[in-house]
Structure formats: structure tokens, C-alpha cells
Amino acid sequence: MSDRRRYHTLVERDGPEHPWRIEFGDSDRATVDEELEDRRDHGVRKSNLKIITSGATAIEQAAAVEALNARPRTLVVITWRDESYGSLCGVTWGFRLYDTATLSETAAKSLSAKARASGYEWHQGRCSWIAYDTSTPERFIAALKGLGYAVRSAGCKAITLAHLNTPGLEGASAEPGALPRPGSA
């Protein structure tokens, strides 16, 4: 049985960097669930589909989608480090993620998986992620953005990253060791 005062809207996006848009709606939730499953059967990723509930008017539906698109993304600060000393000569990139304590266990595991997939290894002695490949920063940053995170660079290698002209390195500082400028993310 449907409640005429509540309207269920299937929204879709083309990826984490893209806004949500209305694709289908009905006052019967089961009908909208069927449409969602049909889109999944046609190859749309589950992370790019969502059902929201709002009032039945077009204005209320549009306001709900606008509110969904206005949600801030979680900021991940990558603190780059020079780990090429001692027994680890030749390390090209190293970083720590200090703010992962605020993330859920699932999100922290996802970040770790993306770091490994991007060519990083966890070094227990340094308590840092390290890599020898020069292209890993771009891959890691792209992977984080693919998960829907906003990314900011900080630390001693920030100047090097700024010269890579990699999109999304907001806050990379002009001085080695300097932290990003407030409001630059």
C-alpha cells in the first residue's frame, strides 16, 4: 500500500564526481525497488543508484535531490613524507593518513586496499605507506576520488606533487614541509 504524501525517487549519477539526477519515481516503494534492480541488471553500479523519499510534489522532489548533491564529501589529507633514508634507499613516495581514526573500519580498509592497488606497501617500522614507483601518487589520488573522497595534499613532498599538475591536489603548498593553506581544499 502506498502513502500518497510520500514519494520514492530513484536517483542516479555517472560516478562519485557527478551530481545525482532523478531517473524514476513512484508513490509505491516496491515499484521503485524494481526499477533499481532493472538498472543494476543493465550494468549500473549500485554505488551510483539511490532511492530517496520526499513529498509528492515536483518541488519537494527537486529539493531532496538538491540536498543530496549539496552534501560535503569526506576530506582525506595525504601527508607525504620523505622515507628514502636508512635501509629504504630508493623509496620514491611515502605517506601517512592521520585522519583515518574518524573513518569507519570499512572505509579505512577501503583506503588501505586502494593504497595497495596503487603500488604502496605498508611499512610497519616507519608506520607509513611507501612506494618505489613515480606514478603512484596519481593512481592513489584518482582511486580516492573514485571512492568519493575530497583529497588534499600536505607534508614534505607537497611541492613535488604540486608540479605534477595532477587534478585534485588542492592545498599543495609551495614550500616543502608547509601545511596547506586554510580554505584551499
Secondary structure, 3 states (H helix, E strand, C coil): CCCCCCEEEEEECCCCCCCCEEEEEECCHHHHHHHHHHHHHCCCCHHHEEEEEECCCHHHHHHHHHHHHCCCCCEEEEEEECCCCHHHCCCCEEEECHHHHHCCHHHHHHHHHHHHHCCCEEECCCCEEEECCCCHHHHHHHHHHHCCCEEEEEECCHHHHHCCCCCCCCCCCCCCCCCCCCCCC
